Amino acid sequence: MSNQKIQKPTLTGQRFKTRKRDEKKVFDPTQFQETIVQGLNQTGSDLDAVAKFLDASGAKLDYRRYAETLFDILVAGGMLAPGGTLSDDLTRTEFCLFTAQEDLETMQAYAQVFNKLIRRYKYLEKGFEEEIKKLLLFLKGFTESERNKLAMLTGILLANGNISASILNSLYNENLVKEGVQQFIKIQYAGLKELSDFARNQQAIGSRKELQKDLQEQMERGDPFKDIIASAREEMKKNNISEQTMIGIVWTSVMSYVEWNKKEELVTEQAIKHLKQYSPLLKAFTSQGASEILLLVKMQEYCYDNIHFMNSFQKIVVLLYKADVLSEEAILKWYTEAHVAKGRSVFLEQMKKFVEWLKNAEEESESEEDEAAD
């Protein structure tokens, strides 16, 4: 028997693909900058168009990897070198924070652009705070006008709770203290007290409108309910929003993004089908009795204000009762004492038979419990 090893057959000319886990993406911020700058130059000074461009680009570009480059461009027009200077050999845009008008209204509009971007891509939140910290360290490299704009933007973001106050620790950098820049920026923040007070007063209205808009956009995109609920709960925690406030926002969002049939006999069927689909979303924010009552009041007001829904109220209540969004206790309390004046007589009459059924069911349940106890 031969000791010679038998060679295994091989394929000549065969190319083997690199496994995905072995592939390494080249870090290329220059190409990323070219793409973002081109888009910003096309949108120009229309900040609504800028926000839409950034929203859409996030699905194609790696924002997570190039977050610093992205924020550099939006603030300064291009990638910043150490010290805060722009590189001369790279494409830049003139449509950025530092080239914008130096006034409060414009800075508020830019703050909205950043806010929308981070709401859409939550993972950018940490990177954005790191960017602000870095920019504060670069203060001595900026012009007085650029410092003013950065101060106003930071003040607005702080007042609205979009960034943590811990970013101001950057101002205690030894070099900034020596250069006297720290004192300058502190004066700017002191001058923003009036702005901060105004922003806090507007926050309750503005943040709710923005949240409602975000919810509607998530629904239109068909995002999973678990993602919508998680996002809404994060906003509740971040902005100290109560569940009662949130269920009102959710109800308005659910009812606002549909084009309702104008015929009364058809709109009820449409509403039942729609609300049955979105009942899990409503249920997520009615864990408290007060939230259920508020939802019932919102429903009452909506059906009164939208005349085609006048005959739909009772059917909607029954649907949400069956879906465990509303409890019998909440419905009975609304019926006896918690309803509002709008359409009261009409809606109480609609609910009369269902309320009687609930009371009888409750009495039968209590009777069965007593018999079981005996």
C-alpha positions as CSV (number, residue, x, y, z in Angstrom):
1,M,0.0,0.0,0.0
2,S,1.5,3.4,-1.0
3,N,2.3,6.0,1.6
4,Q,1.9,8.8,-0.9
5,K,-0.7,11.3,0.2
6,I,-3.7,11.6,-2.1
7,Q,-4.1,15.2,-3.1
8,K,-7.6,16.7,-2.8
9,P,-9.1,18.0,-6.0
10,T,-9.0,21.8,-6.4
11,L,-10.9,24.2,-8.5
12,T,-8.8,26.5,-10.7
13,G,-9.8,30.0,-11.3
14,Q,-12.2,30.0,-8.5
15,R,-12.8,33.3,-6.7
16,F,-13.8,33.2,-3.1
17,K,-16.0,36.1,-1.7
18,T,-14.8,37.8,1.4
19,R,-17.2,37.0,4.3
20,K,-19.2,40.0,5.4
21,R,-17.7,39.9,8.9
22,D,-14.2,40.1,7.4
23,E,-15.1,43.1,5.2
24,K,-14.0,46.5,6.6
25,K,-15.6,49.6,5.5
26,V,-13.2,52.4,4.7
27,F,-13.7,55.4,6.8
28,D,-14.2,58.2,4.3
29,P,-15.5,61.4,5.9
30,T,-14.5,63.4,2.8
31,Q,-16.9,61.6,0.5
32,F,-19.6,61.9,3.2
33,Q,-19.0,65.6,3.4
34,E,-19.2,66.0,-0.4
35,T,-22.7,64.3,-0.4
36,I,-24.0,66.4,2.5
37,V,-22.6,69.7,1.2
38,Q,-24.1,69.0,-2.3
39,G,-27.5,68.4,-0.7
40,L,-27.3,71.5,1.5
41,N,-26.3,73.7,-1.5
42,Q,-29.3,72.4,-3.4
43,T,-31.8,73.1,-0.5
44,G,-30.2,76.6,0.1
45,S,-31.5,78.7,3.0
46,D,-34.9,76.9,3.2
47,L,-34.6,75.2,6.6
48,D,-37.7,73.1,6.0
49,A,-36.1,71.7,2.9
50,V,-32.9,71.2,4.8
51,A,-34.7,69.2,7.5
52,K,-36.4,67.0,4.9
53,F,-33.1,66.4,3.1
54,L,-31.4,65.4,6.4
55,D,-34.3,63.1,7.3
56,A,-34.2,61.3,3.9
57,S,-30.4,61.1,3.7
58,G,-30.2,59.2,7.0
59,A,-31.7,56.2,5.3
60,K,-28.8,56.2,2.8
61,L,-25.8,57.6,4.6
62,D,-24.1,56.3,7.7
63,Y,-25.0,59.0,10.2
64,R,-23.9,56.9,13.1
65,R,-20.3,56.7,11.8
66,Y,-20.0,60.2,10.5
67,A,-22.0,62.1,13.2
68,E,-19.1,64.5,14.0
69,T,-18.6,65.3,10.3
70,L,-22.4,65.9,9.9
71,F,-22.6,68.3,12.8
72,D,-19.4,70.1,11.7
73,I,-21.0,70.8,8.3
74,L,-24.3,71.9,9.7
75,V,-22.6,74.3,12.2
76,A,-19.5,75.5,10.3
77,G,-20.1,74.5,6.7
78,G,-17.4,71.8,6.6
79,M,-15.2,69.5,8.7
80,L,-13.3,71.4,11.5
81,A,-9.6,70.9,12.1
82,P,-8.3,71.0,15.7
83,G,-8.7,74.6,16.9
84,G,-11.9,75.2,14.9
85,T,-10.5,76.1,11.5
86,L,-12.1,74.9,8.2
87,S,-9.9,72.9,5.9
88,D,-9.2,74.9,2.7
89,D,-8.9,71.9,0.4
90,L,-12.4,70.5,1.0
91,T,-15.8,71.4,-0.4
92,R,-17.8,73.5,2.0
93,T,-21.3,75.0,2.1
94,E,-22.4,78.5,2.8
95,F,-25.7,77.3,4.2
96,C,-24.8,76.6,7.8
97,L,-25.3,78.0,11.3
98,F,-22.2,80.2,11.2
99,T,-23.2,81.9,7.9
100,A,-26.9,82.5,8.9
101,Q,-28.3,85.8,10.1
102,E,-27.4,86.6,13.7
103,D,-30.9,86.9,15.2
104,L,-33.0,85.0,17.7
105,E,-35.6,83.9,15.2
106,T,-33.0,82.4,12.8
107,M,-31.3,80.6,15.7
108,Q,-34.6,79.1,16.8
109,A,-35.2,77.8,13.3
110,Y,-31.8,76.1,13.3
111,A,-32.5,74.6,16.7
112,Q,-35.6,73.1,15.2
113,V,-33.5,71.5,12.4
114,F,-31.2,69.8,14.9
115,N,-34.2,68.8,17.1
116,K,-36.0,67.2,14.2
117,L,-32.8,65.4,13.1
118,I,-32.2,63.9,16.5
119,R,-35.8,63.0,17.1
120,R,-35.7,61.0,13.8
121,Y,-32.3,59.4,14.5
122,K,-32.1,59.0,18.3
123,Y,-28.6,57.6,18.2
124,L,-27.3,61.0,17.2
125,E,-28.2,62.5,20.6
126,K,-25.0,61.6,22.3
127,G,-22.9,62.6,19.3
128,F,-24.6,66.0,19.2
129,E,-23.8,66.8,22.8
130,E,-20.2,65.8,22.1
131,E,-20.2,68.2,19.2
132,I,-21.4,71.1,21.3
133,K,-18.7,70.3,23.9
134,K,-16.1,70.3,21.2
135,L,-17.4,73.6,19.7
136,L,-17.1,75.3,23.1
137,L,-13.5,74.2,23.3
138,F,-12.9,75.8,19.9
139,L,-14.4,79.2,20.9
140,K,-11.2,81.1,20.6
141,G,-10.9,80.0,16.9
142,F,-14.3,81.5,16.0
143,T,-15.3,85.0,15.2
144,E,-17.4,87.1,17.6
145,S,-20.4,86.6,15.4
146,E,-19.9,82.9,15.3
147,R,-19.6,82.8,19.1
148,N,-22.8,84.8,19.4
149,K,-24.7,82.3,17.2
150,L,-23.3,79.3,19.0
151,A,-24.2,80.9,22.3
152,M,-27.8,81.6,21.2
153,L,-28.2,78.1,19.7
154,T,-26.8,76.4,22.9
155,G,-29.1,78.6,25.1
156,I,-32.2,77.6,23.1
157,L,-31.3,73.9,23.2
158,L,-30.6,74.1,26.9
159,A,-33.9,75.9,27.6
160,N,-35.9,73.4,25.6
161,G,-34.2,70.4,27.3
162,N,-32.6,69.2,24.1
163,I,-29.1,68.9,25.6
164,S,-27.8,68.4,29.1
165,A,-26.4,71.3,31.1
166,S,-23.3,69.2,31.7
167,I,-22.0,70.4,28.3
168,L,-21.2,73.7,29.9
169,N,-18.3,72.0,31.8
170,S,-16.3,72.6,28.6
171,L,-16.2,76.3,29.5
172,Y,-13.9,75.6,32.4
173,N,-11.1,74.5,30.1
174,E,-7.8,76.1,31.2
175,N,-7.1,77.6,27.8
176,L,-10.5,79.2,27.5
177,V,-10.1,80.8,30.9
178,K,-6.7,82.2,30.0
179,E,-8.1,83.6,26.7
180,G,-11.0,85.3,28.4
181,V,-13.4,83.5,26.1
182,Q,-15.1,81.8,29.0
183,Q,-16.2,85.1,30.5
184,F,-17.5,86.1,27.0
185,I,-19.7,83.1,26.6
186,K,-21.0,83.3,30.2
187,I,-22.1,86.8,29.5
188,Q,-23.9,85.6,26.4
189,Y,-25.8,82.9,28.4
190,A,-26.7,85.6,31.0
191,G,-28.2,87.6,28.2
192,L,-30.2,84.6,27.2
193,K,-32.2,84.5,30.4
194,E,-35.1,86.2,28.8
195,L,-34.9,83.8,25.9
196,S,-34.8,80.8,28.3
197,D,-37.9,82.1,30.1
198,F,-39.7,82.6,26.8
199,A,-38.6,79.2,25.6
200,R,-39.8,77.4,28.7
201,N,-43.2,79.1,28.4
202,Q,-43.4,78.0,24.7
203,Q,-42.1,74.5,25.4
204,A,-45.3,73.0,26.6
205,I,-47.1,74.1,23.4
206,G,-44.2,73.6,21.0
207,S,-43.0,70.2,22.2
208,R,-46.6,68.8,22.2
209,K,-47.1,69.9,18.6
210,E,-43.8,68.5,17.6
211,L,-44.5,65.2,19.4
212,Q,-47.9,65.0,17.7
213,K,-46.3,65.6,14.3
214,D,-43.6,62.9,15.0
215,L,-46.3,60.4,16.0
216,Q,-48.3,61.1,12.8
217,E,-45.1,60.6,10.7
218,Q,-44.3,57.3,12.5
219,M,-47.8,56.1,11.8
220,E,-47.6,57.2,8.1
221,R,-44.4,55.3,7.8
222,G,-46.0,52.2,9.3
223,D,-43.5,52.0,12.2
224,P,-44.2,49.0,14.6
225,F,-46.4,50.0,17.6
226,K,-43.6,48.9,20.0
227,D,-41.3,51.5,18.4
228,I,-43.8,54.2,18.5
229,I,-44.7,53.5,22.1
230,A,-41.0,53.3,23.1
231,S,-40.3,56.7,21.4
232,A,-43.4,58.3,23.0
233,R,-42.4,57.0,26.5
234,E,-38.9,58.4,26.0
235,E,-40.3,61.8,25.2
236,M,-42.6,61.6,28.3
237,K,-39.6,61.0,30.5
238,K,-37.4,63.5,28.8
239,N,-39.9,66.4,28.8
240,N,-41.8,65.4,32.0
241,I,-45.0,64.7,30.2
242,S,-47.8,63.0,32.2
243,E,-49.7,60.0,30.9
244,Q,-52.9,62.1,30.8
245,T,-51.2,64.6,28.5
246,M,-49.7,61.9,26.4
247,I,-53.0,60.1,25.8
248,G,-54.5,63.4,24.6
249,I,-51.6,63.8,22.1
250,V,-51.9,60.2,21.0
251,W,-55.7,60.5,20.4
252,T,-55.2,63.7,18.4
253,S,-52.4,62.1,16.3
254,V,-54.4,58.9,15.6
255,M,-57.5,60.9,14.5
256,S,-55.6,63.6,12.6
257,Y,-53.6,61.7,10.0
258,V,-56.7,60.1,8.4
259,E,-58.9,61.7,5.7
260,W,-62.3,60.9,7.0
261,N,-65.4,60.2,4.8
262,K,-67.8,63.1,4.7
263,K,-70.8,60.8,4.8
264,E,-72.1,60.2,8.3
265,E,-73.3,56.7,7.5
266,L,-69.8,55.7,6.3
267,V,-67.5,57.5,8.7
268,T,-68.5,55.4,11.7
269,E,-67.5,52.2,10.0
270,Q,-64.3,53.9,8.9
271,A,-63.6,55.1,12.4
272,I,-64.2,51.7,14.0
273,K,-61.9,50.0,11.6
274,H,-59.2,52.7,12.1
275,L,-59.4,52.7,15.9
276,K,-59.5,48.9,16.1
277,Q,-56.1,49.0,14.4
278,Y,-54.7,51.6,16.7
279,S,-56.2,50.4,20.0
280,P,-52.9,48.9,21.2
281,L,-51.3,52.4,20.9
282,L,-54.2,54.0,22.9
283,K,-54.0,51.1,25.5
284,A,-50.3,51.8,26.1
285,F,-51.2,55.2,27.6
286,T,-54.3,54.4,29.6
287,S,-52.8,52.6,32.5
288,Q,-54.3,55.1,35.0
289,G,-58.0,55.9,35.6
290,A,-57.4,59.6,35.1
291,S,-55.9,58.8,31.6
292,E,-59.1,56.9,30.7
293,I,-61.3,59.7,31.8
294,L,-59.3,62.2,29.8
295,L,-59.5,60.0,26.7
296,L,-63.3,59.8,27.1
297,V,-63.5,63.6,27.3
298,K,-61.2,64.0,24.3
299,M,-63.4,61.6,22.4
300,Q,-66.5,63.5,23.5
301,E,-65.0,66.8,22.3
302,Y,-63.8,65.4,19.0
303,C,-67.2,63.9,18.1
304,Y,-68.9,67.2,19.0
305,D,-66.5,69.3,17.1
306,N,-66.6,67.0,14.0
307,I,-70.3,66.8,13.3
308,H,-70.0,63.7,11.1
309,F,-69.0,61.8,14.3
310,M,-72.0,62.8,16.4
311,N,-73.6,59.4,16.1
312,S,-70.3,57.5,16.3
313,F,-69.4,58.2,20.0
314,Q,-71.2,55.2,21.6
315,K,-69.8,52.8,19.1
316,I,-66.2,54.1,19.6
317,V,-66.6,53.7,23.4
318,V,-67.9,50.2,23.1
319,L,-65.0,49.3,20.7
320,L,-62.4,50.7,23.1
321,Y,-64.1,48.9,26.1
322,K,-63.8,45.6,24.3
323,A,-60.2,46.3,23.4
324,D,-59.4,46.9,27.1
325,V,-58.5,50.6,26.5
326,L,-61.4,51.8,28.6
327,S,-62.6,50.2,31.8
328,E,-66.2,50.1,33.0
329,E,-65.3,52.2,36.1
330,A,-64.0,54.9,33.8
331,I,-67.0,54.8,31.6
332,L,-69.4,55.0,34.5
333,K,-67.5,57.8,36.1
334,W,-67.5,59.8,32.8
335,Y,-71.2,59.1,32.5
336,T,-72.2,60.3,36.0
337,E,-69.8,63.2,36.7
338,A,-66.7,63.5,34.4
339,H,-68.3,64.4,31.1
340,V,-68.0,68.0,29.7
341,A,-70.8,70.2,28.3
342,K,-70.1,69.7,24.6
343,G,-72.9,67.5,23.2
344,R,-73.6,66.3,26.7
345,S,-77.3,65.4,26.2
346,V,-76.7,63.7,22.9
347,F,-73.8,61.5,24.1
348,L,-75.4,60.6,27.4
349,E,-78.5,59.5,25.6
350,Q,-76.4,57.4,23.2
351,M,-74.6,55.8,26.2
352,K,-77.7,55.1,28.3
353,K,-78.3,51.5,27.3
354,F,-74.6,50.6,27.4
355,V,-74.2,52.1,30.8
356,E,-77.3,50.2,32.1
357,W,-75.7,47.0,30.7
358,L,-72.5,47.8,32.5
359,K,-74.3,48.3,35.8
360,N,-76.2,45.1,35.5
361,A,-73.0,43.2,34.5
362,E,-71.3,44.7,37.6
363,E,-74.2,43.7,39.9
364,E,-74.2,40.2,38.5
365,S,-70.5,39.9,39.0
366,E,-70.8,41.1,42.6
367,S,-73.6,38.6,43.2
368,E,-71.5,35.7,41.8
369,E,-68.6,36.8,44.0
370,D,-70.9,36.8,47.1
371,E,-72.2,33.3,46.2
372,A,-68.7,32.1,45.8
373,A,-67.8,33.5,49.2
374,D,-70.7,31.8,50.8
